[in-house]
């Protein structure tokens, strides 16, 4: 039975953990070991996902998000030791830090097949021009020692090959993400009532939720400015939910003060903006919401938009990265440029004021994502790729 060593960045809530878990659990015919790093203090743990699937991962304490020459060197040595003991036929890395350390270790240990999945990239809107050029140079060298690069959307393959010149397009395989989406279809009405009762939300209120880390790349100011613009002119009362946590939490509260938006993390207080921090049962939030928003400056495949459509919810989003491959423009989502608050607010207001459009967009969402982003499709696609490379 072929052996696969799967290495992810860290056990935090997000697409990489879910996909690594599904591939570890459900890829029959492969003996898989899952290795991961340590989550940031501002992130919620995803270890419950692995526990629920009966997966016991190996944690490398030194493999952290930030760059640290000493920690990174020790993490690299531990990966080499794991490779020596496990003797994998395939090393498959996910995201940038394990992508660098894991691929270098696999190359030096002469692993037959070396794969890397870009769940996103940091080639714009993250760092200075000089730092971005350094990362591009590094990724090009790592691509040279990789058997295949895996993109999660057609748009991402175009960016990696044509725009950023990481490697040629023929070296890139496209394997979209996959999730257990059926859980978002179960008990929607009961969850909706429970969420809205918990936060004192009336039937007449329109809830707009944004889900993700509170970091600069997610561009939450655009979300809050749009809420401020629409709340006075909307036909229905508008309540905003900021779901997640991160380094910009205090900054976003200051922006609320600047915009005259009331806010709280207390569910018993009636405010314009609820800060919920991390929520494990995100399906309850999406069930209780009426619209899911995303304001990012850069994205790979945003999980929150897939989950929104699985919950029959319409979307208002910026048009960046792989978003165009995740939604149906003007059918499940209204899209605008990431620097255009006026257009974003117009799209938001259009859905807030039109319950019929919200329902129509929501109904189309489930039929779109049901087969395209289910984890069984992910497992089948990856198995075909592995089989083709092990011949």
N, C-alpha and C positions, 0 to 999 in steps of 0.2 A: 504494500500500500504506500503510495507516495506521501512524503512528509512535507508539510507546509509550516514554515515559521512566519507568523503574521505579527507585525510590529506596528502599533498605533502610537499616536503622540502622548495621550494621557487619558485617564479614565474620568472624563468630564461629560456632562450631558451634551449630546450633539450627534450629528450624522455619522462621523467616523466610528464612534463606539458602537452604535446600533448596527452598522454594516459589518464591522469586524465580528460582532457577536453572531449575527445571522450566518455569516460565512463560516465561522468556527463551528456553530451548532448544526447547520443543515447541509453542509457539503459532504454528502456520503462518498465513500471511496477515497477519502484523504484523512491522514492522521495530522491534525492541526494543533500547534501550540500557539497560544495568544500571549503576547508580551506587550506591556504598556508602561508609560511613564507616570509621573505624579501630577495631579491637577493643581491649578493655582488656588490660592486661598479664597479668591473671589468667585470661584466656580463651584457649582454643586456637583457632587459625586454621581457617577453613573454605575457604580459597582452593583447597585440593586438590579440593573438590567442583566448583568452577567450571572448574578446569583439566581435570578428567576429562571434563567436558561440552564442552570446547572454547570456553568463554565467557571473553572478556577484558573485565573490568569497568573502569569508571572509578572511581578512589578519590579521595575528598575528604579530605585529611589533617586538615582542621580540624573535620570532623564527628565528634565524639567523644561518648561516653555522658554525661559530666558536662556541666553547664551552664557555659558560658564566653561572656560577652557578646562578647568580641573574636573568638574562634574561630567562634562561631555566626554572627556577622555576615559573616565572610569566607566561611564555608560557604554562607550564603544568597546572597552575590554570585556565587559560583562556580556555584551551581545556576541562577541567572538567566542567566548567560553560556552554560551548557550548553543551556538552553531556547532562547535566541536563536539558537544555531548549529544545533541539532538540529530545532527547530520541531515539537515533538510534537503529535499530536492528543489524546493522553491522557497525563496525568501521574498515576502510580499510586504512592503512598507506602505504606510498611510500617513500623509501630512509631512511637513517639512523636516522637523528635527529627527524623527526616526527614519525619514527618507534619506537623510545624509548619513547618519551613523550606521543604520542598518545596511544600506547599500554598500558603503565602504567596507564594512565587516564581511558581508557576503562575498564581495569581489576578492578580497584578500584571502578568504577561506575557500575560494574556488567553488562556490555554490553554482550548480548548473543553470538555474533559472532565477533571475533577479527582476522583480516587478515593483513598480511604484505607482500608487494612485494619488493624483492631485485632487484633493477634496475642495480646494480653492487654490489661490496663489497670492503672492505678496508683491506682484510686479507693478502695481500702481495703487496709490491712495494709502499706502502703509508707511513708507519710509522716504528718506531723502533720495535725490537722484543718484548720489554716489553709492549709498547703501543698496538701492535697488539694482544698480549695475553689478555690484558684488554678488548679490543673490542670483541674478541671471547667469553670471559667469559660473558660479558654483553648480547651478542646476544643469547647465549645459555639459559640464564635466561629468556629473552624476548620470545624466542621460546616456552618455557614451558607454558607461559600464552596466547599463540596464538592458535586459533582454527586451522588455516592452515598457512603455509608459502608458498608464491608464488614465483617460480623461472621463469625466462623469457627464459630459454633454458634448454635442457637436460644436457648440460655441466655444467651449473650453479648448477643444482640440485646435480650432482655428487660432485662438489666442496663443496657445503654446507653440504652435508650429509657425504660422505666418506672421503673427504680430511680435512675439517675444523671441522667436528663433531658438527655442530650447532644444528641439530636435525636429527631424523631418516628420511630416504627417503620416507617412507609412509605418513609422515606428510606434504610433499611438493607436491603441485600441480604445473604443468607447464602450464603457460599461456603466450605465446610469445607476444611481443609488436605488436601494430597495428597502421597504419598511413593512412592518405589520400594521397595515392601514385599517383592517377590519375593526380594530378596537375603537376607532373614531366613529364608526357607524352604530355601535352598540349603545343603547340607552341615551341617545342624544337629548331627548326631551327631559328625562329625569335629571341628567347632568346640568342641563340648562337651568332648570328650576332651582337646583341646589346651588349653583354658582351665583345666580342673581339674588337669591335669598340671602346668601352669606354676605354679599357686598351691598345689600340694601338697594338693589337695582330694580326699578319699576318696569312693568311690561312696555311702557311707552318709551323708555330710554333706549338709545342706540349706542351699543358698546363697540368701541374701536380698540383693538388690542394689537400691540407690537411685541414680538417675542424674540429675545436674543440677549447676548452679552451687552453690557453698558460700556461700550468702548468706542473710540472715535470713528472707526470704519463703519459703524452701524448708523451714524448720522442722525441720532435721536432728536437733535435740535429741529430738524426739518419736520419731524413728527409733531413735536410740541407746538411749533409755530403754526402748523396746519390746523391742529386742534383749536388753537386760539382763534384762527381766522373763521372756522366754520361754526363754532359753537353759538355765536350770536345770530347767524343768519339761517341756521338749520331749522327745518320744520319740526324736528323732534329734539328733545334734550339729548345731549351728547356726553358720554362718559368714556374717558380714555384709560386704558390699562397698559402699564409698562411692566412686562413680565421678564424677569431676569435680573442680573446684578453685575457689578463690575466697578472699575476704577472711576467711572464718571457719575456714579450715583449722586454725590453731593453737587456736582456741577449741574446735573439735570434738575435737581430741586431748585437750584439758584435760577435756572432758566425759567422754571414755572413761576417763581416770584417775579422775575423780570416781565413776564408776559401776563401777569395777573391771573394765573391759573392756580386754584386751590389744589392741594395734594396731600396725600397721607398714605401710610402703610397699614393703617388701622382699618379693617374691613367694616367696622361699625360707624365710620365717619363718612358722611356724604360729601364728596369732593369732585372736582373736575378730573383729576388724574390719580389713579391708584397705582402705587408702586408695590408689586407683590413679591419681589425678590424671585428666587428660583422656585418653580412649581413642578413637582414630579408628575402629577396627573394632569399634564397639559391638555389632555383631551377634554377635561372639565372646563378649562378656560376657553378653548375653541368652541365648545358647545354653547357656552353662555354668551359668547361674543356675537356680534352681528356682522362685523367687518374685520378682517385681518390686514394689518399694514406692514410694510417693510420700506425702510428709507436708506438702505445701505449705499455706500459709494463703490463697493466691490463685493461680489458674491460668487461662489462656485455653484452649488445646488442648494438653495435655502430650504432647509427641512421644514421651517414653519409654514411656507407656502404650500408645500405638498400636503402637510397635515391639515391646513386650512381647507383645501379642496376635498380632502377625505372627510371633513366635518361638514361639508355642504355650505361653506362660507365663501363669500366674494372677497376679492383682494384688491387693495390699492397699493401699488409698489413703484419704486424707481426701476428704471430699465437699465440694469448693469449686469455684467458677467453672464452667467448661465440662466438668468431668470427667464429669458425668452423661450428656453427649452423646458421650463417647468410649468408654465401657465399658458392659457389660450388668450391671446390679446383680444380685448373687447368681448370675450365670451365667459371667461372666469375671472379676468383681472383687467383693471384700468392701469396703464403704465405712463410714466412721465420721466423726464430727465432728473438726475440726482441733485441738480442745483436750482431747480425751478419750484419754489414753494407755492407760487400762485397756481401753477398747473396741478401740482399734487393736491392742493386744497380744493381745487375745482372738481377733481376726480372723486375726492372723498365726499364732498357735498352732494355730488350727483347720486352716489349710492345711499348716502344717509337719507336723502329726501325721496328716494324711490324704492319702497319696499318690494315692489314687483320686480325691479331689476335685481335687487339683492337676492330674491328667491330664484330667479332665472339663472343668475351666475352660479349660485350655490348648487343647483341641481346638475348643471353641466360639469362641475368640478369633480364629483365622485366618479362619474363615468370616464372622465379623462385620466385620473390617476390610478384607478382600480387595478388595471393590468400593467400600466407602464412603470409604476413604482412599487409594486409588491415585492416582498423579499424573495419569493420563489423565482421570479424572473431574474433577480440579481444572482441568485445561487446558480441557476441554469446557465446564464451567460458566462459567469466566472469559471464554471466547470469546463465549458467548451474551450475557453481560452487556455486554461491550464493543460487540458488534454492535448491541445494542438502544439503546445510548446514542449511537452514531455516526450513527444514522439521521437 
